[in-house]
Every structure is written in C-alpha cells, then in structure tokens.
Amino acid sequence: MTKPHVGSSLDDFLAEDAMLQEVTAIAVKRVIAWQIQEEMASQKLTKTAMAKRCIRVVLH
C-alpha cells in the first residue's frame, strides 16, 4: 500500500510555525458564529432580538 499524501500535515506545518492554536481558535469562532447565524435564521430572529435574549440570560 502506498501513501496517498507525501509530506507533513497542515497541523504539523502550523505547529512548526507556532500558529496551530491561533488558527484553531479562529476556526472554532467561525463555526460557532455560523451555528448561531443558522439558528437565528431558523427562528427568524434579528440581531437585536438575539442580543436581548443574550442579555436576559446573562442578567438572570
């Protein structure tokens, strides 16, 4: 069986340049933002309505 890929992985490359944590954090933030956006669309919520809900949760 031959290797389909030659060389290091993207994670290895980023780790060598000490960028893995930063890139991972950015990716996680983008996924969370996308999930929130999708849920807001499914519930037909505006940004203002979502912000009001978030404030209520934080204050209680």
Backbone as ProteinMPNN parsed JSONL, in Angstrom:
{"seq_chain_A": "MTKPHVGSSLDDFLAEDAMLQEVTAIAVKRVIAWQIQEEMASQKLTKTAMAKRCIRVVLH", "coords_chain_A": {"N_chain_A": [[0.85, -1.183, 0.0], [0.597, 2.172, -0.868], [1.465, 5.479, 0.228], [-0.996, 7.967, 0.104], [-0.515, 10.646, 0.362], [2.228, 12.84, 0.503], [4.628, 14.149, 2.69], [4.263, 16.547, 5.393], [1.403, 17.1, 7.558], [-1.145, 19.667, 7.489], [-1.633, 20.537, 10.077], [0.803, 19.834, 11.309], [2.538, 21.565, 9.933], [1.524, 24.085, 10.708], [1.941, 23.907, 13.461], [4.715, 23.863, 13.578], [5.266, 26.485, 12.908], [4.251, 27.736, 15.079], [1.58, 28.47, 14.981], [-0.66, 26.968, 15.21], [-2.494, 26.931, 17.435], [-3.626, 29.506, 17.272], [-4.829, 29.518, 14.708], [-6.622, 27.416, 15.036], [-8.283, 28.459, 17.051], [-9.458, 30.609, 15.668], [-10.862, 29.213, 13.705], [-12.7, 27.762, 15.288], [-14.19, 29.865, 16.395], [-15.375, 30.871, 14.073], [-16.999, 28.731, 13.299], [-18.778, 28.581, 15.471], [-20.007, 31.103, 15.23], [-21.247, 30.757, 12.742], [-23.036, 28.677, 13.387], [-24.7, 29.981, 15.24], [-25.768, 31.963, 13.582], [-27.191, 30.359, 11.747], [-29.101, 29.214, 13.47], [-30.433, 31.509, 14.343], [-31.598, 32.273, 11.926], [-33.309, 30.113, 11.481], [-35.092, 30.472, 13.547], [-36.075, 32.878, 12.912], [-34.954, 35.256, 13.981], [-33.831, 38.55, 14.669], [-30.715, 40.379, 14.844], [-30.899, 42.177, 16.925], [-33.007, 41.121, 18.489], [-31.83, 38.729, 19.231], [-29.664, 39.68, 20.72], [-31.017, 40.853, 22.862], [-32.102, 38.56, 24.053], [-29.738, 37.307, 24.845], [-28.742, 39.123, 26.717], [-30.72, 38.965, 28.692], [-30.261, 36.343, 29.59], [-27.69, 36.547, 30.661], [-28.061, 38.394, 32.721], [-29.753, 37.112, 34.463]], "CA_chain_A": [[0.0, 0.0, 0.0], [1.392, 3.393, -0.936], [0.893, 6.642, 0.905], [-1.637, 8.871, -0.855], [-0.001, 12.002, 0.565], [3.634, 12.908, 0.872], [4.92, 15.354, 3.452], [3.605, 16.714, 6.681], [0.022, 17.57, 7.521], [-1.31, 21.097, 7.727], [-1.452, 20.735, 11.522], [2.243, 19.807, 11.58], [3.1, 22.798, 9.399], [1.124, 25.206, 11.574], [2.59, 23.728, 14.758], [6.107, 24.269, 13.417], [5.3, 27.945, 12.885], [3.581, 28.176, 16.312], [0.325, 29.108, 14.596], [-1.755, 25.998, 15.304], [-3.519, 27.368, 18.402], [-4.297, 30.699, 16.761], [-5.674, 29.122, 13.585], [-7.696, 26.593, 15.592], [-9.213, 29.365, 17.742], [-10.205, 31.342, 14.646], [-11.792, 28.258, 13.08], [-13.764, 27.47, 16.249], [-15.044, 31.057, 16.47], [-16.165, 30.959, 12.843], [-18.025, 27.687, 13.338], [-19.788, 28.996, 16.45], [-20.754, 32.214, 14.627], [-22.104, 30.178, 11.7], [-24.125, 27.945, 14.046], [-25.621, 30.98, 15.789], [-26.45, 32.571, 12.435], [-28.153, 29.38, 11.237], [-30.197, 29.088, 14.439], [-31.193, 32.759, 14.273], [-32.398, 32.223, 10.699], [-34.384, 29.135, 11.642], [-36.08, 31.031, 14.489], [-36.426, 34.201, 12.379], [-34.535, 36.253, 14.967], [-32.918, 39.597, 14.239], [-29.57, 40.533, 15.739], [-31.39, 42.895, 18.102], [-33.763, 40.177, 19.314], [-30.855, 37.783, 19.79], [-28.911, 40.399, 21.754], [-31.896, 40.987, 24.03], [-32.153, 37.253, 24.715], [-28.437, 37.063, 25.486], [-28.654, 39.994, 27.903], [-31.59, 38.374, 29.712], [-29.602, 35.156, 30.14], [-26.543, 36.977, 31.458], [-28.515, 39.118, 33.908], [-30.519, 36.247, 35.388]], "C_chain_A": [[0.893, 1.242, 0.0], [0.679, 4.51, -0.208], [0.244, 7.56, -0.132], [-1.083, 10.297, -0.773], [1.456, 11.939, 1.007], [3.858, 14.21, 1.629], [4.124, 15.421, 4.737], [2.168, 17.19, 6.491], [-0.012, 19.081, 7.749], [-1.111, 21.401, 9.207], [0.027, 20.752, 11.888], [2.905, 21.099, 11.125], [2.79, 23.982, 10.306], [1.786, 25.108, 12.945], [4.052, 24.155, 14.691], [6.242, 25.781, 13.447], [4.595, 28.557, 14.098], [2.284, 28.92, 16.007], [-0.879, 28.196, 14.805], [-2.856, 26.461, 16.249], [-4.313, 28.548, 17.874], [-5.273, 30.342, 15.635], [-6.85, 28.284, 14.074], [-8.735, 27.472, 16.285], [-10.069, 30.137, 16.747], [-11.247, 30.43, 14.01], [-12.968, 27.959, 14.004], [-14.727, 28.654, 16.344], [-15.934, 31.176, 15.237], [-17.275, 29.92, 12.817], [-19.14, 28.071, 14.305], [-20.641, 30.126, 15.875], [-21.703, 31.707, 13.553], [-23.286, 29.441, 12.319], [-25.158, 28.901, 14.632], [-26.431, 31.616, 14.67], [-27.515, 31.635, 11.872], [-29.362, 29.249, 12.175], [-31.061, 30.344, 14.448], [-32.101, 32.757, 13.042], [-33.565, 31.254, 10.857], [-35.477, 29.632, 12.582], [-36.562, 32.418, 14.056], [-36.143, 35.308, 13.399], [-33.63, 37.291, 14.316], [-31.742, 39.643, 15.216], [-30.001, 41.216, 17.036], [-32.137, 41.955, 19.045], [-32.823, 39.171, 19.973], [-30.065, 38.44, 20.918], [-29.742, 40.558, 23.026], [-31.998, 39.664, 24.792], [-30.857, 36.968, 25.46], [-28.294, 37.884, 26.761], [-29.513, 39.437, 29.03], [-30.931, 37.18, 30.378], [-28.46, 35.561, 31.056], [-26.998, 37.622, 32.763], [-29.277, 38.241, 34.89], [-29.741, 35.077, 35.834]], "O_chain_A": [[1.836, 1.336, 0.786], [-0.542, 4.495, -0.047], [0.869, 7.894, -1.139], [-1.177, 11.059, -1.735], [1.845, 11.076, 1.794], [3.332, 15.255, 1.246], [3.416, 14.487, 5.112], [1.776, 17.624, 5.407], [0.983, 19.683, 8.152], [-0.493, 22.406, 9.558], [0.461, 21.584, 12.684], [3.733, 21.664, 11.839], [3.67, 24.778, 10.632], [2.152, 26.129, 13.527], [4.572, 24.742, 15.64], [7.231, 26.305, 13.959], [4.367, 29.766, 14.136], [1.934, 29.882, 16.691], [-2.014, 28.624, 14.593], [-4.035, 26.392, 15.901], [-5.536, 28.589, 18.01], [-6.409, 30.816, 15.619], [-7.964, 28.434, 13.571], [-9.936, 27.253, 16.126], [-11.271, 30.303, 16.957], [-12.39, 30.839, 13.802], [-14.112, 27.908, 13.551], [-15.944, 28.465, 16.371], [-17.106, 31.538, 15.343], [-18.38, 30.208, 12.357], [-20.318, 27.905, 13.99], [-21.864, 30.111, 16.016], [-22.839, 32.172, 13.458], [-24.413, 29.562, 11.838], [-26.36, 28.654, 14.531], [-27.643, 31.787, 14.797], [-28.622, 32.073, 11.555], [-30.504, 29.182, 11.721], [-32.284, 30.255, 14.55], [-33.249, 33.196, 13.118], [-34.679, 31.539, 10.417], [-36.643, 29.264, 12.438], [-37.358, 33.051, 14.749], [-36.981, 36.176, 13.644], [-32.766, 36.951, 13.508], [-31.777, 39.021, 16.278], [-29.521, 40.871, 18.116], [-31.924, 41.988, 20.257], [-33.003, 38.811, 21.136], [-29.827, 37.821, 21.955], [-29.226, 40.413, 24.134], [-31.982, 39.647, 26.023], [-30.877, 36.448, 26.575], [-27.782, 37.394, 27.768], [-29.096, 39.433, 30.188], [-31.026, 37.016, 31.594], [-28.284, 34.971, 32.122], [-26.376, 37.411, 33.804], [-29.425, 38.615, 36.053], [-30.242, 34.261, 36.608]]}, "name": "protein", "num_of_chains": 1, "seq": "MTKPHVGSSLDDFLAEDAMLQEVTAIAVKRVIAWQIQEEMASQKLTKTAMAKRCIRVVLH"}
